[in-house]
Amino acid sequence: EALRDLSVSLNNVGGVAQARGAWDEVEQAYRESLAVCRQLLARMGDMPEALRDLSVSLNNAGRVAQARGAWDEAEQAYRESLAVRRQLLARLGDTPEALRDLSV
C-alpha cells in the first residue's frame, strides 16, 4: 500500500510540474513513479490494480517523451502501455473500465 501511495504522489508531483512547464521535474517524477510501479508488479504479480497503475505510468512517461520530441521513446512507452491494457482486458473481460482503458 505504501508503494502504491508513493507512486500516486509522484504522479501528482509530475502533473503539477507539467502544469508549470518544468519538464525535467516532470520526467524525474514520472520515471520514479514508473520504477515504483514495476517494483509493485514484481511484488504483487499481475494483479489488475498493479497492471493498471503500470499502464498509467507508462502513458505518463510516453507523454513526457512525446512533449520532448523523443518519438521512439514515446512510442515504446505507449506500446508497452497498450500491451498491459490488453493483458488487463484479457484478465477482466469486457468490463467498461477495461474497455475504456484500452481505448485511451
Helices and strands as residue ranges (DSSP letters): H 2-20, H 23-44, H 48-67, H 71-92, H 96-103
